[in-house]
Amino acid sequence: MSDVVDIRPGAILKNNLWSNNPIFMQILGICSALAVTNLLTNTAIMTLGVTLVTGFSSLTVSLLKKLIPRKVRMIVQTLIIAFYVIIVDLVLKAFLPEISKNLGPYVGLIITNCIIMGRAEAFAQSNGPIVSFWDGITSGLGYMGVLLVMAVFRELLGFGTLFGYQIMPAAFVPWTIMVMPPSAFFLLGLIIWAGKTMMGGEKA
């Protein structure tokens, strides 16, 4: 089996959105999947932040890879990621203070998201800056897609709303369980099961 990675833009997009999705294939970055997916607005902002941090971190690592001593490369990668996370945090506090307050410590915890470090180490460290940026952005979009699907179900059934707008009829009784962490575990398990099942069908 060849270890050569297909770095064509279309192949990277398909790989990161589907066949190697960071959530339901690699099981990475699931802490935020369980923590912030009870409201679509919070989920959209959080995942957009992760997507931008992943893209720009991969771009920066790729640009600086020849200047970074191998023994300290992961420390430097962490510093690069932290730099972009701080920018995202400051922008949220300045322009979206209510959402920043709702997300609380989870914005800062983007630094520890395994997806970002994984793409920097596995892809950006050995590929050019433009394709590394694309890989980071599409990895973030794969992560975003799964979390938004979870958030739709959790907010709709837990509050009867989508993006804060009432969708369900007035007689609807909210499912309290859907805004609690156990529902996130349940939905994530279903998504992982569905994704792997569909991939198995494609390979058959």
N, C-alpha and C positions, 0 to 999 in steps of 0.2 A: 504494500500500500504506500502511495506517495505521500510525503510530508509537505509537499509544495502547497502553499496557500494561494488560492485564487484571489487576486487582488483587483479584479475588474469591479467597477462600481456596482454593477447590477448583482454580481455574485456576493459582494459584501453586504449589500442591502438585504438580499434574500436570506443570507446566512444569519444576520443579526436580528432580523425581524421574525424569522421562522425556524429554520433548521438548527440554529444554535442560539435560540433566544435566551438571554441571560437569566430570565425568571424560570420558565417552565422546562428548559433543558439543562441549564447549568446550576439552577437553584441558588442564584446569587442575588444579593440585595433585597432579601425578603423581609428584613426588619421593617422597612418603610411600607412594604406591602401590607403588613399587619397593623401598622400604626396610624397611617394618614389616609387610608382609603375609605373612610366613612363619609367624606364629603368630596364631591367632584372638584370644586374650586381649589381646595387645598391640595388635592392629588395632582391636578393639572399644573399648578405652580411648582410643587415639589419636583415632579418628574421633569418639567422643563428645566429647572435648575440643575438636576442631575445630568440631563442631556447636554446642556451647554458646558458644564464642568468637564464631563467626559470628553467632549469634542476638543475643547481648548487645551485640556491637560495632555491629551494624546498628541495634539499639534506641537505643543511646547516640548514635550519629551522627545519627539522625533527630531525637532530642530536642534536640541541640545545634546543628543545622545552621544556624539563623538567627543564632547567636552566633559561628560560626566564620568568620573572614575568608576570602574565596575564595582568596586567594593562598597561604594556608598550610593549606588544608583537608586535603590529603593527609598533611602532617606530623602534623596533629592526629589524623587517622584512624589513622595508624600508632601514635601514642601510646596511643590508646584500645584498639587491638587488643593492644598490648604489655601494657597493664594487665590485661586479662582472661587473657592467656597466662600472666603471672606468677602469677595466682591459681590457674589450673589446675595449673601446675608445683608450687606450694607444697602444694596439696591432695594431689597424687600423692605427693610426697615424705613428707608426713605420714601418709597412710593406706594408700598402696600403694607402699612404698619399693622393693620388688623390681621391680615393673613400671616404676617411674620410672627405675630403674637400667638396665633392659633397653632402654627407649626412648631413653635417653641424650640427645643433643643435639636429637633430632627434636621434642621437646615445645617447646623454645625456638624452633625453626624454624617453628612454627605462625605466628609473626609474619609470615613471608615468604610464607605460602600465598596465592596469587593469588585464590582463591575468596573469601576474607574481604574483602580490599580491593576486589575486583570488585563484591561485593554492596553494600558501603558506598558506593562511588562511583556505581554504576549504578542502585541502587534506593533505599537509605536516604536518600541526599542529596536525593531529590525526592518522598519519600512519607512518610506518617505513621508514628509509632513502633510501633503494634501490628502493622500490616501489614508493616512493615520487619523486626520481630522474627520474624514468621511466615516471611517470605522467607528470612531468614538461617538459621532452624532447618531449613526444608525443603531449602535448598541443602546444608546439612551432612548431612542424611539421604540426599540423592542421592549425595553423596560417600561416605558410610558404606556404602550398599548395595553399590556397586561394589567397594569395598575388602574388604568381608566376603566377597563371592563369591570374590574372588581368594584370600583367606586360607584359605577352606575347602579349595580345591583344593591350595594350596601346603602347608598343614599336613598334610592327609590323605595326600597322596602323598609328601611329604618326610619326615614323621615317623611316619605311620600313626595319628595322633591328631587329636582335635578338642577344643579347650579343655583340652589336656593329658591327656585320657582316651583310652586305647587303643581304637581302632575297628577297625583292620585286623587280620587274623589273625596269629598269631605267626610264620607262615612268610613273611609279607610282607617283601619287601626294599625299604627306602625308596629313593626316587628322589632322589639327592643333588642333582641339577640343580634340583629344585623349591624348594630353600631358598636357591638362589643368585639374584642379580639377573637373569640372562638369562631365567629362567622367568617373572619378573614382567613383563618386556618382552613375552614371547610371549603370556602370558595377557591382558595389557592390550590388545594388538593384536587378539586374538580377541574380546574384549568390545566394543571399538570397532567392529569389523567386524560383529559380530552386531547391535549396537544400531542402527547405520546401515542395515543390511539390513532389519531389522524396520520401521524408520521408513519406508524406501522402499516396503515392501509396504503399509503403512497408507495412504500417499499415493496409491498406484496405483489 
